[in-house]
Amino acid sequence: MESSSAMVPFPLLTTPIESTYRPCTIPYRFASDSPRKATPAEVAWIDVFRKSIASFRYGKILDDLQEDPESHGGPPDCVLLCRLREQCLREVGFKDIFKKVKEEENAKSLILFEQVVTLFDNTEDGGKRLENLIRGVFAGNIFDLGAAQAVIFVDNSGADIVLGILPFARELLRRGTQVVLAANDLPSINDVTYSELVEIVSKVKEMKDGREYILGVDAKNLLIVNSGSDLPVIDLSYVSPELAYLSNDADLVVLEGMGRAIETNLYAQFKCDSLKLGMVKHPEVAEFLGGRLYDCVIKYTEVIP
């Protein structure tokens, strides 16, 4: 489902959003900090982002933010710094710099899809099978995910989406769950986009007696939606109305990947159960969390009625 309308808040966030939701996990400043002076955390993270791309335009913006934190829509946080970086890249024509890499990785992963799913299916114990599937998206605990509807915010192209999220989504479908996969509107680093995900899913589906299946599992309850995002992180205050509509009755939200589940939304509170999965790939994030580089994070929050 494509999106062309104004963005709206994600309906499963606890309300009032203004006081209960803060997308960025790592605070760069506090209320007591001077609005006109960059904090040590802001300076440190501006330097991290400065090293991410060699761009005179972006470098100038970062200089401005360090001099005046309220410039360019500041004060800076990881969402703003990512947004400004993407804008600079697109302005000079870099609209999908990982396109070829994504295509190659998707093709390689699709070749392995049936083999990987078969390995999961050969695990007869349902709980153990679910544990293995969650391990496939970088986690290692077991939960009774008895959801009627799940919304999954997907992350990277290649093995991540094809061999991690899709087998996990297929297992939820097998259990009778309606699954909504939410993907980016526009390219950002190697994240899978809505249009790319539609194409990937079409290649793992098969028609039988007029119905669509994914390796024997009925896929009629699998929906793909444009999240409205164009960043490697996500501010759930602004999602597409199509995603908001499809999410209204969901009882499980899954956020996958460091950008969406750790750098943003790790502490987000939802009206329903939530599962946050990701791998720590930045030393600065590992330091803040008190962990190690490449640690896996899994956070399951159950909402008690």
C-alpha positions as CSV (number, residue, x, y, z in Angstrom):
1,M,0.0,0.0,0.0
2,E,1.6,3.3,-1.2
3,S,1.4,6.6,0.6
4,S,0.8,10.0,-0.7
5,S,-0.8,11.8,2.2
6,A,0.3,13.9,5.1
7,M,2.0,12.1,8.0
8,V,0.1,11.2,11.2
9,P,1.1,9.8,14.6
10,F,1.4,6.0,14.9
11,P,-1.8,5.1,16.7
12,L,-0.4,2.5,19.0
13,L,1.9,4.9,20.9
14,T,0.7,5.6,24.4
15,T,-1.0,9.0,24.7
16,P,-0.5,11.9,25.1
17,I,2.3,11.5,22.7
18,E,3.7,15.0,23.5
19,S,4.6,13.9,27.0
20,T,5.1,10.2,26.7
21,Y,7.0,9.7,23.5
22,R,10.6,10.7,22.7
23,P,11.9,8.9,19.6
24,C,15.6,9.3,20.3
25,T,17.1,6.9,22.8
26,I,20.3,8.8,23.6
27,P,19.7,12.3,25.0
28,Y,22.1,14.9,23.5
29,R,20.9,17.6,25.9
30,F,18.8,18.3,29.0
31,A,16.4,21.1,29.9
32,S,19.1,22.7,32.1
33,D,21.5,23.1,29.1
34,S,22.0,26.4,27.4
35,P,20.0,26.5,24.2
36,R,22.7,28.6,22.5
37,K,25.7,26.4,23.4
38,A,26.3,22.9,22.1
39,T,26.5,20.3,24.8
40,P,29.4,17.8,25.0
41,A,27.1,15.1,23.8
42,E,26.0,17.1,20.8
43,V,29.6,17.9,19.9
44,A,30.6,14.2,20.1
45,W,27.7,13.0,18.0
46,I,28.1,15.8,15.4
47,D,31.7,14.5,15.0
48,V,30.4,10.9,14.6
49,F,28.0,12.1,11.8
50,R,30.7,14.2,10.3
51,K,32.8,11.1,9.7
52,S,29.9,9.3,8.0
53,I,30.1,11.1,4.7
54,A,32.6,13.5,3.0
55,S,30.3,16.4,2.1
56,F,31.1,20.1,2.2
57,R,27.4,21.0,2.4
58,Y,26.8,18.6,5.3
59,G,30.0,19.6,7.0
60,K,28.9,23.2,6.9
61,I,25.5,22.3,8.4
62,L,27.3,20.4,11.2
63,D,29.5,23.4,11.8
64,D,26.4,25.6,12.1
65,L,24.8,23.2,14.6
66,Q,27.9,23.1,16.7
67,E,28.1,26.9,16.7
68,D,24.3,27.4,17.2
69,P,22.4,24.3,18.2
70,E,19.1,25.9,17.3
71,S,20.0,26.3,13.6
72,H,18.7,24.0,10.9
73,G,15.7,22.9,12.9
74,G,17.8,22.0,16.0
75,P,18.8,21.3,18.6
76,P,20.3,18.2,17.0
77,D,19.4,14.6,17.8
78,C,19.9,11.4,15.8
79,V,16.7,11.9,13.8
80,L,17.6,15.5,12.7
81,L,21.2,14.6,11.9
82,C,20.1,11.6,9.8
83,R,17.5,13.7,8.0
84,L,20.0,16.5,7.2
85,R,22.5,13.9,5.9
86,E,20.0,12.3,3.6
87,Q,18.9,15.7,2.3
88,C,22.5,16.6,1.5
89,L,23.0,13.3,-0.3
90,R,19.9,13.7,-2.4
91,E,20.7,17.2,-3.3
92,V,23.8,16.1,-5.1
93,G,22.1,13.2,-6.8
94,F,22.9,10.3,-4.4
95,K,19.3,9.0,-4.1
96,D,20.0,5.3,-3.7
97,I,23.7,4.8,-3.3
98,F,23.3,1.1,-2.2
99,K,20.9,0.1,-5.0
100,K,23.2,-2.3,-6.8
101,V,24.4,-3.8,-3.5
102,K,20.8,-4.3,-2.3
103,E,19.8,-6.0,-5.6
104,E,22.8,-8.4,-5.4
105,E,22.2,-9.2,-1.7
106,N,18.4,-9.7,-2.3
107,A,19.1,-12.1,-5.2
108,K,21.6,-14.1,-3.2
109,S,19.3,-14.4,-0.2
110,L,16.3,-15.4,-2.3
111,I,18.2,-18.4,-3.5
112,L,18.6,-19.5,0.1
113,F,15.1,-18.7,1.2
114,E,13.5,-22.1,0.8
115,Q,16.5,-23.9,2.3
116,V,16.4,-21.7,5.4
117,V,12.6,-21.9,5.9
118,T,12.9,-25.7,5.5
119,L,15.4,-25.8,8.4
120,F,13.0,-23.9,10.6
121,D,10.1,-26.1,9.6
122,N,12.0,-29.2,10.5
123,T,11.9,-28.0,14.2
124,E,8.7,-29.7,15.4
125,D,8.5,-27.9,18.7
126,G,6.6,-24.7,18.1
127,G,8.3,-22.8,20.9
128,K,11.8,-23.8,19.8
129,R,11.0,-23.0,16.2
130,L,9.9,-19.5,17.2
131,E,13.1,-19.1,19.3
132,N,15.2,-20.1,16.2
133,L,13.2,-17.7,14.0
134,I,13.8,-14.8,16.4
135,R,17.5,-15.7,16.5
136,G,17.3,-15.3,12.8
137,V,16.7,-11.6,13.4
138,F,19.5,-11.3,16.0
139,A,17.8,-12.3,19.2
140,G,17.8,-15.3,21.5
141,N,14.8,-15.4,23.9
142,I,11.5,-17.1,23.5
143,F,8.1,-15.5,23.8
144,D,4.5,-16.7,23.3
145,L,3.7,-14.3,20.5
146,G,0.0,-15.2,20.2
147,A,-0.9,-12.0,18.4
148,A,-4.0,-11.6,16.2
149,Q,-2.3,-8.8,14.2
150,A,1.4,-7.8,14.2
151,V,3.0,-4.7,12.7
152,I,6.7,-5.2,11.8
153,F,9.0,-2.3,10.9
154,V,11.6,-3.8,8.6
155,D,15.2,-2.8,8.3
156,N,17.9,-3.9,5.8
157,S,17.8,-5.5,2.4
158,G,19.4,-8.9,1.7
159,A,19.7,-11.6,4.3
160,D,18.1,-9.4,7.0
161,I,14.7,-9.1,5.3
162,V,14.8,-12.3,3.2
163,L,16.3,-14.8,5.7
164,G,15.4,-13.1,8.9
165,I,12.1,-11.2,8.8
166,L,10.2,-13.1,6.1
167,P,10.6,-16.5,7.8
168,F,9.6,-14.9,11.1
169,A,6.5,-13.3,9.4
170,R,5.6,-16.6,7.7
171,E,5.6,-18.3,11.2
172,L,3.2,-15.7,12.5
173,L,1.0,-16.2,9.5
174,R,1.1,-19.9,10.1
175,R,-0.2,-19.2,13.7
176,G,-3.2,-17.2,12.3
177,T,-1.7,-13.7,12.8
178,Q,-2.3,-10.9,10.3
179,V,1.1,-9.4,9.5
180,V,1.7,-5.9,8.3
181,L,5.3,-5.2,7.0
182,A,6.1,-1.5,7.1
183,A,9.0,-0.4,4.9
184,N,10.6,2.9,4.0
185,D,9.2,5.2,1.4
186,L,12.5,6.3,0.0
187,P,16.0,4.7,-0.1
188,S,18.3,5.3,2.9
189,I,21.6,3.5,3.1
190,N,20.9,-0.2,2.6
191,D,17.4,-0.3,4.1
192,V,14.7,-2.1,2.0
193,T,12.1,0.2,0.5
194,Y,8.4,-0.4,0.1
195,S,8.7,-1.0,-3.6
196,E,11.7,-3.3,-3.2
197,L,9.8,-5.3,-0.5
198,V,6.8,-5.7,-2.7
199,E,9.0,-7.2,-5.4
200,I,10.9,-9.5,-2.9
201,V,7.6,-10.8,-1.4
202,S,6.2,-11.5,-4.9
203,K,9.2,-13.7,-5.6
204,V,8.6,-15.9,-2.5
205,K,4.9,-16.3,-3.1
206,E,3.3,-19.1,-5.1
207,M,-0.2,-19.4,-6.4
208,K,-2.2,-22.5,-5.7
209,D,-6.0,-23.0,-6.3
210,G,-6.3,-19.2,-6.7
211,R,-4.6,-18.4,-3.4
212,E,-1.2,-17.1,-2.5
213,Y,1.2,-19.1,-0.3
214,I,4.7,-18.7,1.0
215,L,6.1,-22.2,1.0
216,G,2.8,-23.8,2.0
217,V,1.6,-21.1,4.4
218,D,-1.4,-19.1,3.3
219,A,-0.3,-15.5,2.7
220,K,-3.7,-13.9,2.4
221,N,-3.1,-12.1,5.7
222,L,0.3,-10.6,4.7
223,L,0.1,-6.9,4.0
224,I,2.9,-4.6,2.9
225,V,2.7,-0.8,3.6
226,N,4.7,2.3,3.0
227,S,5.7,3.6,6.4
228,G,6.3,7.1,5.0
229,S,9.8,7.2,6.4
230,D,12.9,8.1,4.4
231,L,15.5,7.6,7.2
232,P,17.4,4.7,8.8
233,V,15.8,5.7,12.1
234,I,12.1,6.4,12.6
235,D,10.1,9.0,14.5
236,L,6.7,7.4,15.1
237,S,5.1,10.8,15.5
238,Y,5.1,10.9,11.7
239,V,4.0,7.8,9.8
240,S,1.9,7.4,6.7
241,P,-1.9,7.4,7.2
242,E,-2.1,4.0,5.5
243,L,0.2,2.5,8.1
244,A,-1.8,4.2,10.9
245,Y,-5.0,2.8,9.5
246,L,-3.7,-0.8,9.2
247,S,-2.2,-0.6,12.7
248,N,-5.2,0.5,14.6
249,D,-6.2,-2.9,15.9
250,A,-2.7,-4.5,16.1
251,D,-1.7,-6.2,19.4
252,L,2.0,-6.6,18.6
253,V,4.5,-4.1,17.3
254,V,7.9,-5.3,16.2
255,L,10.7,-2.8,15.5
256,E,13.8,-4.4,13.9
257,G,17.3,-3.0,13.4
258,M,19.6,-0.7,15.3
259,G,18.2,2.5,13.8
260,R,14.5,1.8,14.5
261,A,14.7,-0.3,17.6
262,I,17.8,0.9,19.5
263,E,18.9,4.4,18.4
264,T,15.3,5.3,18.3
265,N,12.2,3.8,20.1
266,L,14.1,1.6,22.5
267,Y,12.1,3.3,25.3
268,A,9.0,3.9,23.3
269,Q,5.8,2.9,25.1
270,F,2.9,1.3,23.2
271,K,-0.7,0.5,23.9
272,C,0.0,-3.2,22.9
273,D,2.8,-5.7,23.3
274,S,6.1,-4.8,21.6
275,L,9.3,-6.5,20.5
276,K,12.4,-4.6,19.7
277,L,15.3,-6.4,18.0
278,G,18.7,-5.2,16.9
279,M,22.4,-5.4,16.8
280,V,24.6,-2.7,18.3
281,K,26.9,-1.6,15.4
282,H,28.2,1.7,16.7
283,P,30.7,1.9,19.6
284,E,29.1,5.1,20.8
285,V,25.7,3.3,21.2
286,A,27.4,0.4,22.9
287,E,29.0,2.7,25.4
288,F,25.7,4.4,26.2
289,L,24.0,1.1,26.7
290,G,26.8,-0.3,28.8
291,G,27.3,-3.1,26.3
292,R,29.8,-4.2,23.6
293,L,30.0,-3.7,19.9
294,Y,27.8,-6.3,18.1
295,D,25.8,-7.2,21.2
296,C,22.3,-8.2,20.3
297,V,19.4,-6.4,21.9
298,I,16.0,-8.0,22.4
299,K,13.4,-6.2,24.4
300,Y,9.9,-7.6,24.8
301,T,7.3,-5.5,26.7
302,E,4.0,-7.0,27.5
303,V,1.0,-4.8,28.2
304,I,-1.2,-6.1,31.0
305,P,-4.9,-5.3,30.4
